[in-house]
Amino acid sequence: MPPRGGRDVTFVDLFCGAGGFSRGMRDAGLTCLGGVDFDATACETYAKNHGLALEADARELTAAALLARLTGGVRPDVIVASPPCQSISACGASADRVVEADALWREAVRLARDVGAHAVVVENVSRFATKRDARGRTLASATESAMRAAGFSSVTTLHLDAADFGVPQRRRRAFVVGVRVAAAASPPRLRLVILGDSQKRTVADIIMSAAEVEASVERHAYDVRMSAAKCAYYRARAAARPDYVRFVDLKKPALTMRAGYLKSRGSEALVATDAAGEACDPAAAFAAVGGNSKQTKRGRGRAVGMRMFTVEEAAAIQGFPSDFVFLGCAGAKYRQIGNAVAPPVAAAIGRALVKCL
């Protein structure tokens, strides 16, 4: 049965990474009991922001061990989980074949069942709803079936775009939500508040000034600004493949944030900069990539450089608040940010779950 007596709704975060899911759930009023991940640096970041993090492989974790090593014996009301998406994402090496990692969602359902949780949420890329397992089922439908078999009688799959929840990024993800419902009770309806187009945030809302970028470079010991040689490299690649270099459109949400150094892939969005180092309209970037010269003749200006997002900008694009601390080298920080669940989306789900429970 759901928690009674008005006590806090508690949760544990599996495959927690830096803790984007946890931040959102906490913002929604739920109490965090801890997170689980096998990445040591991510666990350090999680512990810094949320408290206890258990460095462990979820496949080897029993319910008894979870309660003993993480929650102090407290049984969580909710299990949330965002298993790795590398084998499922369309850009992954194993996107078109069935691999063991596809089924890591099973660990969340198993542990939620074994600890007696009242709800379980599994998040993954949108392709989670189309990639199929060895039995021909989509991963999302297989997850739904397993949740029902584990006693979560009310199960639904939500397809959400982070841009609809105040995140300055187009990020589409699938969330499979299972809630344990008493036999005589009506199935709960998850009601999420979607923002209108006029309320959506854009890159312009979070972009940093040249001085702030300079401070970020010193703070993280990583220069996000492109050297002349790097700019020339991208110009040459763009000449051969016009769609290779994509500049950020400041007036729109960013493209989907990926894990890792964001300038390690030419297809990632880059920030065009003017002579003062300030971010400029991407139309001005035509000159920098050898594009349509008519654009510059119309007085739109010339971009003289390009850079990637700073750590702070990447975090803001993912929906993290400015007080969230990321630990590790610059590469680890970008990886943690890109792998995270956008906190505002998690918060919307958390608020809906609180009403259900």
N, C-alpha and C positions, 0 to 999 in steps of 0.2 A: 504494500500500500504506500501511497505518497507520504512524505514527512508530515507530521501533525504538530499542532501546538504552536505554530508560528515561529519555529526555530529556523535558523539559517539553512539554506539549501547548499550543500557542499558538493565539490567536484574534484576529480583527479584528471590530469591531462596526460594522455599517452602520446608517444612520438611528439613530445612537447616542443622540441627545438628551443628557441629563445623565449617562447611563451606568448605569442600573439593571441592564440585562442584563450589562454588564461587571462590575459589582460582584458579582453572583451567580456569574458564571463564575470570577472571581478567588477568591471564597470557596470554590469547589469545587476549587481548586488549579491552574487553568489560567493561563497567562501571557498577559497582554494586550499586544498589539503596537500598539494604537491604535484610535481610532474615527473615523467619518466622518459628518458632518452638515452641512446647509446653513445652520443657525441659528447665528449668531455667538455669542450669549450661551450657548447650550447647549454649544457647543464650549469656551467658557471654563470652564464648570462641569466639563465632562468632563476637560479638561486639568488642572484643579486637583486632581481626585480620582484620575485614572488615568494621566496623562502626556500623550503627544502626541495631539492631535485635529486632523483635517484638515477644514477648512471647504470643502466641495465638494458639487456635485450628483452623486449616485451615477449618474445616467443618463449623465453625461458622463465618468465615471471609467473608465479602462482598467485592466487588470490590471498592465500595465507601470508606469503612473502610480501605482497603489496601492503597489506594491513600492518604487518610487523615492522617493515623497514621504512615505510613512507608516512602512513596516516596515524600511527600510534594506536591502532586498533579501531579507529573510527571508520565506519562503513560509508563510503561516498554515496550521495544521492544520484550523482550523474557522472558518467565516464565520457569524456570527449577525446577524440583521437583524430590526428591528421597523418596517416601513414605516408611514407615516401611515395612520390608520384613519378619518379624517374622511369619506371618500367611501364607506366600507363600513359604518360604525356606523349603527344604526337611527335615531339622532337626527340624522344628517347630512343636508345639503340634497340630496345626490345618492344617497341610499341606495337608491332604486328605479330608478336608471338606470345604464347602463354608462359609466364615464368613464376617462380615461387613467390617473388616479392609482390605480385598482384594480389595475393590473398592475405596480406598483413592485416587487413581490416578484421579478420577473424579473431585476432588477439583482443581487440577492443570488445567485441561481442562476448567472447569467452570470459574475460575478466569482469565485464559488467554483469553477466549472468551469475558468476561464481561469488561475487561480493554482494549480490542482492541489490544492485543499483536500481533506481526507479526510472532512469532514462539513460540512453546512450546515443552519442552523435558521432558519425564518421564523416570526415571531410576529405575531398580529393579533387583533382582537376575535373573539368566537365566531361572529359573522355571516360571517366569512371562509369558514366551512364551508357556508353556505347561499346567499350572494349569487352570482349567475351572471355569467359573462362573455359576450361577443358570440357565442360558440360554444355557449352553453347549459351549459357546465361550471361547477361551483362553483369559486370561486377556490382553495379548498384542493385539490380534485382536479386543477385545472390546474397548480398548483404541484408536486404529486406527480408528474405526468406529465413536467413539465420537468426535475425532479430526476433521474428515471430516465433520461431522454434525455441528461442531462449526465454520466451514469456513476455516479450514486449509486443503486446497485442495491437497497439496503435503505431503504425510505421508509415512514414512518408519520405519522399525524396524531394528536396528543395533545390532549384537551380537559381543561384543568386549571382548578381554582378555587384562587385564591391562599390562601383560608382553610384549605385542606387542607395548607398548607406553613408554617403558623405566622404568616401575615399577618393582622392584625386587620381584614380587609376581604373581602367577597364580590366576587371579581373573576374572572370566567370568560373564559378566553382559549384560542385555538387555536394550537398549535405544530406546524408541519410540519417533520419531522426527516429528513434524508437522510444516509446513511452509505455511503461507498465500500467495497465488500466484494470481496475477491479471489474469483475464480471458484470456487475449491475450498472456500472458507470458508463456514461456516454464517452466516445472517443474524443479527446481534446483537439481543439483546432489551434494550430500555431499561427498566430497573427503577427506578422512583421510589418513594420512601418517603412514604406518605400518613399524615397524623396522624389519630388518633381524635378524636371529638367532645370528649372531656374535655381534650385537649391544645390545642385551638384557642384563639386569643387573641381578646379582645374589646376594645371601645373603652375600657372601664374600665382596661385594662392600660397604656394610653398617655395617657390624658387628663391635662391639666396643671391645676395649682391656679391660683387667681385671681392669686396673686403671680407665678407663672411666666408666666401670660398677659400680665401687665403688663410683665414683662421682655421678652417676645417682641415686644410692640407697640413698645417702644423700640428693640429690636435691628433690626427690619425696617421701621420707620417706616410701619407700617400697622396701623390699629386694627381688630381682628377683632370688637370688641364692637358690638352694634347700638345706635344711638341710640334715644331714645324715639319719634322720628318713624318710624324704620325699623321698629321693633317694631309701631307702629300700622299701618304699611303692610302688614306681613305678616298682622296680625290681620284687617285688612279683606279681604285677598285670601283668607284662610282661610275667612272667613265666606261668601264667594261660591263658593269651591271648597275643600271640606273636605280634599281630598287634596293641596292646594297646598303646605302647609307640613309638612315631615317632620322631626321631631326625632330625634336620635341616640338609639338604645337602648344605654345603656352596658353592658348585659349581653350584647350580641351583637356580631359583627363589623360594621364599617361598611358602608354601601352602596358601590357601585363609585365610586372616586375619578375625577373628571373633571378636565380641564385648565382652567386659568384661575382667576379669582377665584371662590371657592366660594360666596360669598353673592350672586353676580350672577344666580343662578337660584333662584327660590323653591322649585323642586322638589328642590333639593339638601338634604341632611340638615343641620340646624342643632343646635347645642348649647344646651339649655335651662339657664338659670342661676338660682340662687336669690338672696336678698337680699344675700348675701356675695360674689356673683360666681362661686360654685363651680358646677361642672356638677352637674345634678340629674337624677333619674329622669324620663324623658319623660312619664310619667303625670301629673307635676306641671305639665306644660306646658299642660294643658287650659285653665287659667285664662288663660294668656297668649294663646291663640288663639281664645278664645270657644267652647270645646268643651263637653263634657259636664260640667255643674256638679256632678253627683252624685259625680264622681271627687274633687273637692276637699272635698266634705262628708264624705267617708270618711277624712279626715285625711291625705291624701297630700300636702298642702302646696300652695303656689302658686309658680309660676315668675314671677319679676319681670323677666326679660330673656331675651335669646338672643344667641348669637354664632356665628361660623363657626369652623372649625378654624384654629389657628395654623399657621404654616409647619412648625414642628417636629412638630405632631400629624399634619398631612397627610403628611409624610415618613415618620413612624412607621407610619401606616396603610397606606402603600404598601410597607412592609417595609424602608425604608432604615435603616441604623444611625445612631446619634446623631453619629458623627464625620464623616458625609458632609456636604460643604459645597456649598451652592447659591449661585450668583452671579447678579447682576442685581437689578432692582427686584422688589417683592413679587409683582407680576403674573407676571413671568418665572419666579420660583421656583415659584409654584403651577402654572404651565403645564408646567414641566419635570417636576415631581413627578407630575402627572396623566397625562402622556404616557409615563411610564417603564414598563418591565417590572419587576414586583416582584422584587427581588433574591433572596429565598428560593426563588422558583419557578425562576428562572434557575440558582440553585445546584444545585437538584435535577436539572435537565437536564444541567448541567455535570458533575456526579458520574457520571451515567449514561453520558455520552459518554466520559469518561476510562476507564471500565471497558470500553467498546466499542473504544476506540482503543489 
